[in-house]
């Protein structure tokens, strides 16, 4: 199976985040302004191969909590490090989406976008 990114997270700060959609996929943004919220699927690219083998974690990194399976948490350490975040669409500028609430790292490959 091969997955091809449609874009990349270009900047992240506390207030706004920018997602650049690659030119080959920019036509897929037509009408996105009608959406207030979006689901962003992205590759958590800063997860190491060893972290991908972790199957149990302390929720939110809190060592006082018992370990749980990664599929019951939002831990970024997982076999397939695919992130999913609901964001508020602030505006679209060409092939750039300005959003709020994205918890991805700058440079994270964007895999898909779904209107919410």
Backbone bond lengths (Angstrom), bond angles and torsions (degrees), N, CA, C in turn:
res aa  C-N    CA-C-N  psi(-1)  N-CA   C-N-CA  omega(-1)  CA-C   N-CA-C  phi
1 X - - - 1.442 - - 1.525 108.00 -
2 X 1.308 115.18 135.91 1.462 120.54 176.33 1.518 108.49 -123.41
3 X 1.317 114.65 136.30 1.459 121.33 176.03 1.521 107.07 -117.96
4 X 1.310 116.06 131.92 1.457 120.97 -179.26 1.522 109.23 -112.80
5 X 1.336 117.59 122.38 1.463 120.06 178.63 1.523 111.44 -59.93
6 X 1.331 114.89 146.61 1.468 120.99 175.85 1.521 111.42 -100.13
7 X 1.328 116.00 -8.93 1.457 120.19 -178.17 1.511 110.21 -175.80
8 X 1.334 114.73 -168.44 1.459 120.88 -177.77 1.526 109.17 -149.94
9 X 1.322 115.55 147.48 1.464 120.92 174.32 1.520 107.03 -75.91
10 X 1.330 116.64 121.99 1.466 121.07 -174.50 1.516 113.66 -98.13
11 X 1.297 118.29 -34.43 1.464 119.04 178.32 1.515 109.39 -153.31
12 X 1.312 114.02 145.25 1.463 120.75 179.85 1.519 108.34 -135.22
13 X 1.303 116.56 126.94 1.457 120.99 168.73 1.518 107.28 -141.18
14 X 1.305 117.61 -179.59 1.462 120.35 -174.91 1.517 113.11 -64.62
15 X 1.315 117.53 -30.21 1.460 120.17 -174.16 1.526 113.54 -92.12
16 X 1.324 117.01 -49.47 1.462 121.24 -174.80 1.519 110.40 -138.16
17 X 1.315 114.88 154.24 1.448 121.46 175.28 1.532 107.69 -129.00
18 X 1.327 116.13 149.42 1.464 121.17 179.55 1.521 109.38 -115.79
19 X 1.324 114.27 133.66 1.456 121.26 175.30 1.521 107.22 -118.28
20 X 1.322 116.11 121.64 1.463 120.18 175.25 1.521 108.44 -93.54
21 X 1.320 116.28 124.84 1.456 121.79 174.53 1.527 107.09 -95.07
22 X 1.322 116.45 128.66 1.459 120.36 -178.54 1.528 110.32 -61.43
23 X 1.320 114.59 146.80 1.467 121.53 -175.14 1.531 112.53 -53.11
24 X 1.327 117.25 -38.79 1.474 120.38 -179.80 1.526 112.86 -59.64
25 X 1.328 117.14 -22.13 1.462 121.52 -176.43 1.525 113.02 -112.41
26 X 1.329 117.51 2.00 1.468 120.55 -173.06 1.529 113.25 -63.99
27 X 1.328 118.61 -27.88 1.466 119.95 177.54 1.528 111.39 -64.12
28 X 1.317 117.04 -22.76 1.460 121.54 177.84 1.519 113.33 -70.05
29 X 1.337 117.40 -8.11 1.466 121.58 178.89 1.527 112.86 -87.83
30 X 1.326 117.54 -6.85 1.463 119.71 -176.79 1.525 110.49 -56.84
31 X 1.331 115.94 124.94 1.458 122.38 178.76 1.517 114.70 86.23
32 X 1.331 117.71 0.48 1.466 119.80 -176.74 1.530 111.91 -65.19
33 X 1.346 116.55 -22.88 1.466 120.44 179.36 1.523 111.71 -62.51
34 X 1.334 117.37 -19.52 1.466 121.16 178.50 1.525 112.35 -73.91
35 X 1.327 116.98 -10.82 1.467 121.94 -179.09 1.519 110.36 -97.16
36 X 1.314 116.27 136.11 1.463 120.10 174.92 1.522 111.15 -87.60
37 X 1.323 116.04 -33.27 1.461 121.16 -178.48 1.521 110.10 -129.97
38 X 1.334 115.03 151.57 1.457 122.12 -179.68 1.520 109.61 -134.94
39 X 1.317 115.90 150.07 1.461 121.69 167.28 1.524 106.18 -94.95
40 X 1.320 116.91 128.22 1.459 122.11 177.39 1.523 107.81 -112.36
41 X 1.317 116.22 122.37 1.460 121.78 173.66 1.518 107.44 -103.37
42 X 1.320 116.96 130.04 1.457 120.68 -176.12 1.518 110.17 -143.72
43 X 1.311 115.60 161.66 1.454 122.38 178.78 1.526 107.81 -92.74
44 X 1.330 116.42 125.18 1.468 121.21 -179.90 1.534 106.60 -81.34
45 X 1.314 115.63 83.61 1.461 122.41 -168.05 1.525 115.07 -72.21
46 X 1.313 118.16 -10.94 1.466 119.77 -179.12 1.528 112.74 -93.42
47 X 1.325 117.36 7.90 1.460 121.67 178.15 1.532 108.54 -86.42
48 X 1.332 116.30 128.65 1.464 120.79 -178.77 1.529 110.76 -78.82
49 X 1.312 115.67 165.59 1.475 121.01 176.57 1.529 110.54 -58.68
50 X 1.332 117.21 -39.56 1.470 120.05 178.95 1.525 111.31 -64.64
51 X 1.328 117.29 -40.32 1.464 120.12 179.03 1.525 111.38 -65.50
52 X 1.313 117.16 -25.92 1.465 120.89 179.02 1.527 111.61 -72.56
53 X 1.333 116.83 -13.44 1.468 121.09 178.33 1.526 112.09 -89.47
54 X 1.322 117.35 -10.99 1.466 122.22 -178.80 1.525 109.05 -71.90
55 X 1.328 116.41 127.40 1.463 120.63 -180.00 1.522 113.28 -115.94
56 X 1.339 116.69 -10.51 1.463 120.20 176.68 1.520 109.07 -135.65
57 X 1.334 115.37 139.39 1.465 121.34 -178.23 1.524 109.77 -141.35
58 X 1.323 115.16 160.66 1.460 120.36 169.86 1.531 106.47 -80.93
59 X 1.332 119.18 124.57 1.469 120.75 -178.64 1.531 111.96 -52.76
60 X 1.325 115.70 131.87 1.467 123.64 179.35 1.530 111.91 57.24
61 X 1.343 117.62 21.46 1.455 121.80 -179.54 1.515 113.99 70.61
62 X 1.330 117.17 11.71 1.463 122.81 -177.92 1.525 109.24 -83.46
63 X 1.338 116.62 105.36 1.460 121.85 -176.02 1.522 113.49 -66.76
64 X 1.329 118.13 -14.03 1.467 119.95 177.09 1.527 111.35 -79.78
65 X 1.327 116.80 -13.86 1.465 121.37 178.02 1.530 109.47 -90.96
66 X 1.326 117.31 142.81 1.469 118.77 177.39 1.529 110.78 -66.20
67 X 1.327 114.98 152.06 1.463 119.48 178.71 1.524 110.46 -63.97
68 X 1.332 113.84 148.35 1.468 121.84 176.25 1.525 107.81 -132.79
69 X 1.303 116.36 160.98 1.458 120.58 175.64 1.516 110.65 -67.13
70 X 1.332 116.68 143.50 1.464 120.12 -176.77 1.523 112.44 -60.17
71 X 1.328 117.60 -25.32 1.464 119.67 -178.84 1.525 112.32 -75.17
72 X 1.333 116.80 -6.46 1.468 121.09 176.73 1.526 111.33 -106.58
73 X 1.337 116.69 8.75 1.467 121.19 -177.46 1.531 110.01 -131.05
74 X 1.332 114.86 175.18 1.469 120.81 173.85 1.531 110.94 -100.31
75 X 1.310 117.06 20.64 1.455 121.27 -179.33 1.526 111.07 -58.19
76 X 1.338 117.31 136.63 1.461 119.26 175.93 1.530 112.37 -74.09
77 X 1.333 117.02 -20.27 1.465 121.15 178.17 1.525 108.51 -79.89
78 X 1.326 115.92 110.12 1.466 121.48 -177.32 1.523 108.87 -160.99
79 X 1.327 118.10 161.90 1.468 120.48 -176.14 1.529 113.89 -56.76
80 X 1.301 117.69 -42.90 1.467 122.70 175.60 1.520 106.73 -118.55
81 X 1.327 117.34 98.85 1.466 120.34 -172.24 1.530 113.43 -73.30
82 X 1.323 114.20 69.84 1.459 120.72 177.21 1.519 107.94 -99.60
83 X 1.321 116.07 122.57 1.459 121.52 178.09 1.518 110.51 -95.07
84 X 1.314 115.24 149.67 1.462 122.19 178.66 1.516 107.73 -136.59
85 X 1.323 116.67 123.13 1.455 121.36 -179.61 1.518 110.02 -138.10
86 X 1.327 114.99 136.22 1.464 120.52 171.92 1.522 106.80 -88.91
87 X 1.338 116.54 126.91 1.463 121.24 -178.64 1.515 110.25 -124.38
88 X 1.320 114.40 159.79 1.462 121.01 171.96 1.522 107.21 -93.06
89 X 1.324 116.57 128.55 1.460 120.61 175.67 1.521 108.57 -82.31
90 X 1.321 116.50 117.02 1.460 121.93 179.21 1.524 109.61 -85.57
91 X 1.337 116.24 -51.38 1.466 120.12 176.20 1.518 109.79 -167.40
92 X 1.319 113.61 165.36 1.463 122.75 176.46 1.516 107.49 -115.55
93 X 1.313 116.68 130.50 1.464 122.52 176.38 1.521 107.63 -124.44
94 X 1.327 116.68 92.44 1.461 120.06 -175.89 1.518 109.84 66.09
95 X 1.338 115.66 -119.65 1.464 119.43 178.60 1.536 112.33 -99.66
96 X 1.327 116.56 18.76 1.466 122.68 178.23 1.525 109.20 -109.88
97 X 1.330 115.71 130.28 1.462 121.19 173.77 1.516 108.38 -104.52
98 X 1.315 116.56 128.09 1.461 122.43 174.23 1.526 105.37 -99.67
99 X 1.336 116.04 121.36 1.464 120.65 -174.63 1.523 110.37 -132.44
100 X 1.319 114.78 167.44 1.465 122.08 173.23 1.520 107.95 -126.39
101 X 1.337 115.57 138.39 1.456 120.80 174.00 1.515 115.49 100.12
102 X 1.322 118.39 6.26 1.463 120.98 -179.22 1.525 109.49 -77.37
103 X 1.332 116.80 126.49 1.467 119.19 -178.90 1.531 112.24 -104.79
104 X 1.314 117.23 29.11 1.465 122.39 177.66 1.529 109.97 -91.77
105 X 1.325 114.69 160.59 1.456 120.78 174.68 1.526 110.25 -82.31
106 X 1.324 115.82 152.87 1.458 119.38 171.65 1.526 108.02 -59.73
107 X 1.316 116.39 134.60 1.462 121.05 -177.83 1.517 114.04 93.81
108 X 1.336 117.48 -6.62 1.469 120.04 178.92 1.526 110.26 -65.41
109 X 1.334 117.58 129.45 1.464 119.96 175.45 1.528 110.55 -68.38
110 X 1.320 116.62 134.16 1.468 121.81 177.34 1.523 107.31 -93.06
111 X 1.343 115.80 126.64 1.461 121.66 -176.04 1.519 113.12 -94.54
112 X 1.333 116.55 -35.37 1.461 119.95 -177.50 1.519 109.13 -165.62
113 X 1.321 114.78 160.81 1.463 123.24 175.86 1.512 106.74 -134.36
114 X 1.315 115.64 135.73 1.461 120.21 177.35 1.520 108.72 -131.61
115 X 1.302 115.88 134.88 1.458 121.10 177.17 1.523 109.32 -67.75
116 X 1.331 115.74 145.37 1.468 120.49 -179.38 1.503 108.92 -118.00
